[in-house]
Amino acid sequence: MKWTLGQLAKMNKPIVVDYELDLSNELDKMPDVKAISMVKITGNGYELGFDEYVFSLNIKCELTMTCAISLEDVIYPLDFNTDEIFKTENNDGDDVNLVTNEVNLDEVILANIIMRIPMKVVKEGITFNEEEEVEEYINPAFADLKKYL
């Protein structure tokens, strides 16, 4: 969802956000994510000052990823809240989204989802027993060296 700063200034406050976003094309480039459901975004936006807006958003979706042990598909749900501040200038050194003329929530939502993708997932009920040791193979040519250790 995009607005120009002029459009935001003319809108009734609070700005109601309620829409679905398809990010499947953007996440195709990520090898860990096989698929993503439609992303549901709800929340409100408020004007903090001149050309300064904050959006309090709830973002929900499901990622289909590969289990790190069994290589089966795993559905990984994401449901999180975020507050995003949009400003034309950042004089405070705060963590804000700098904008020139347009506020684009889609880019910020994509970045928030990418930050929350886990490095690996394991399907429920699957365990990895590290105590099982693989029988150690000793090369016969080096077997005599073991007595020096």
C-alpha positions as a Python dict, from the first residue, in 0.01 Angstrom:
ca = {
    (1, 'M'): (0, 0, 0),
    (2, 'K'): (144, 334, -105),
    (3, 'W'): (53, 692, -33),
    (4, 'T'): (216, 1019, -120),
    (5, 'L'): (280, 1256, 169),
    (6, 'G'): (15, 1488, 25),
    (7, 'Q'): (-245, 1208, 28),
    (8, 'L'): (-160, 1119, 389),
    (9, 'A'): (-196, 1481, 499),
    (10, 'K'): (-550, 1494, 354),
    (11, 'M'): (-670, 1161, 500),
    (12, 'N'): (-887, 1123, 806),
    (13, 'K'): (-691, 1025, 1115),
    (14, 'P'): (-629, 756, 1222),
    (15, 'I'): (-544, 595, 890),
    (16, 'V'): (-697, 247, 891),
    (17, 'V'): (-485, -25, 732),
    (18, 'D'): (-655, -354, 641),
    (19, 'Y'): (-541, -540, 331),
    (20, 'E'): (-374, -855, 197),
    (21, 'L'): (-44, -864, 16),
    (22, 'D'): (105, -1127, -216),
    (23, 'L'): (482, -1152, -160),
    (24, 'S'): (535, -1487, -332),
    (25, 'N'): (733, -1333, -620),
    (26, 'E'): (962, -1141, -383),
    (27, 'L'): (1037, -1448, -168),
    (28, 'D'): (1100, -1677, -468),
    (29, 'K'): (1463, -1566, -451),
    (30, 'M'): (1502, -1701, -97),
    (31, 'P'): (1619, -2064, -101),
    (32, 'D'): (1488, -2144, 249),
    (33, 'V'): (1128, -2043, 177),
    (34, 'K'): (931, -2271, -54),
    (35, 'A'): (607, -2071, -40),
    (36, 'I'): (429, -1793, 149),
    (37, 'S'): (58, -1746, 203),
    (38, 'M'): (-117, -1415, 144),
    (39, 'V'): (7, -1168, 405),
    (40, 'K'): (-272, -1012, 614),
    (41, 'I'): (-193, -660, 738),
    (42, 'T'): (-409, -471, 986),
    (43, 'G'): (-343, -162, 1192),
    (44, 'N'): (-355, 214, 1213),
    (45, 'G'): (-144, 505, 1104),
    (46, 'Y'): (-108, 837, 1286),
    (47, 'E'): (46, 1170, 1202),
    (48, 'L'): (320, 1258, 1452),
    (49, 'G'): (421, 1590, 1303),
    (50, 'F'): (489, 1760, 975),
    (51, 'D'): (567, 1484, 721),
    (52, 'E'): (610, 1233, 1005),
    (53, 'Y'): (387, 927, 1039),
    (54, 'V'): (381, 615, 1253),
    (55, 'F'): (206, 294, 1152),
    (56, 'S'): (123, 29, 1414),
    (57, 'L'): (74, -292, 1218),
    (58, 'N'): (-12, -655, 1282),
    (59, 'I'): (128, -888, 1016),
    (60, 'K'): (16, -1250, 971),
    (61, 'C'): (122, -1513, 719),
    (62, 'E'): (246, -1869, 688),
    (63, 'L'): (579, -1974, 539),
    (64, 'T'): (636, -2318, 389),
    (65, 'M'): (993, -2422, 465),
    (66, 'T'): (1197, -2743, 453),
    (67, 'C'): (1263, -2941, 772),
    (68, 'A'): (1634, -2937, 853),
    (69, 'I'): (1631, -3308, 947),
    (70, 'S'): (1367, -3489, 739),
    (71, 'L'): (1352, -3250, 439),
    (72, 'E'): (972, -3253, 464),
    (73, 'D'): (762, -2939, 427),
    (74, 'V'): (697, -2743, 747),
    (75, 'I'): (440, -2468, 787),
    (76, 'Y'): (594, -2186, 993),
    (77, 'P'): (336, -1929, 1107),
    (78, 'L'): (432, -1564, 1149),
    (79, 'D'): (213, -1333, 1356),
    (80, 'F'): (382, -1019, 1486),
    (81, 'N'): (331, -650, 1559),
    (82, 'T'): (556, -371, 1444),
    (83, 'D'): (562, 6, 1472),
    (84, 'E'): (711, 179, 1170),
    (85, 'I'): (798, 549, 1166),
    (86, 'F'): (823, 735, 836),
    (87, 'K'): (998, 1073, 821),
    (88, 'T'): (1141, 1299, 555),
    (89, 'E'): (1446, 1376, 772),
    (90, 'N'): (1628, 1183, 1044),
    (91, 'N'): (1799, 1435, 1267),
    (92, 'D'): (1772, 1222, 1582),
    (93, 'G'): (1958, 916, 1461),
    (94, 'D'): (1644, 709, 1535),
    (95, 'D'): (1549, 390, 1356),
    (96, 'V'): (1308, 537, 1101),
    (97, 'N'): (1212, 485, 741),
    (98, 'L'): (1324, 784, 538),
    (99, 'V'): (1088, 890, 262),
    (100, 'T'): (1108, 1155, -5),
    (101, 'N'): (751, 1180, -132),
    (102, 'E'): (592, 837, -87),
    (103, 'V'): (520, 603, 206),
    (104, 'N'): (537, 239, 87),
    (105, 'L'): (421, -11, 349),
    (106, 'D'): (483, -312, 120),
    (107, 'E'): (862, -270, 128),
    (108, 'V'): (864, -237, 506),
    (109, 'I'): (641, -542, 549),
    (110, 'L'): (868, -750, 324),
    (111, 'A'): (1174, -642, 523),
    (112, 'N'): (1005, -733, 853),
    (113, 'I'): (910, -1078, 725),
    (114, 'I'): (1262, -1146, 593),
    (115, 'M'): (1408, -1051, 933),
    (116, 'R'): (1185, -1308, 1102),
    (117, 'I'): (1257, -1605, 875),
    (118, 'P'): (1432, -1867, 1091),
    (119, 'M'): (1764, -2014, 984),
    (120, 'K'): (1621, -2364, 1010),
    (121, 'V'): (1298, -2533, 1113),
    (122, 'V'): (1231, -2884, 1238),
    (123, 'K'): (901, -3062, 1184),
    (124, 'E'): (710, -3131, 1503),
    (125, 'G'): (774, -3478, 1644),
    (126, 'I'): (1107, -3526, 1467),
    (127, 'T'): (1413, -3550, 1686),
    (128, 'F'): (1778, -3571, 1610),
    (129, 'N'): (1972, -3794, 1847),
    (130, 'E'): (2327, -3665, 1862),
    (131, 'E'): (2432, -3936, 2106),
    (132, 'E'): (2430, -4199, 1835),
    (133, 'E'): (2785, -4200, 1714),
    (134, 'V'): (2875, -4322, 1375),
    (135, 'E'): (3129, -4601, 1397),
    (136, 'E'): (3467, -4438, 1356),
    (137, 'Y'): (3655, -4557, 1052),
    (138, 'I'): (4029, -4577, 1096),
    (139, 'N'): (4241, -4598, 790),
    (140, 'P'): (4468, -4903, 835),
    (141, 'A'): (4766, -4705, 710),
    (142, 'F'): (4731, -4469, 1008),
    (143, 'A'): (4615, -4721, 1270),
    (144, 'D'): (4963, -4738, 1433),
    (145, 'L'): (4956, -4361, 1491),
    (146, 'K'): (4673, -4399, 1742),
    (147, 'K'): (4909, -4540, 2006),
    (148, 'Y'): (5100, -4206, 2009),
    (149, 'L'): (4790, -4008, 2109),
}
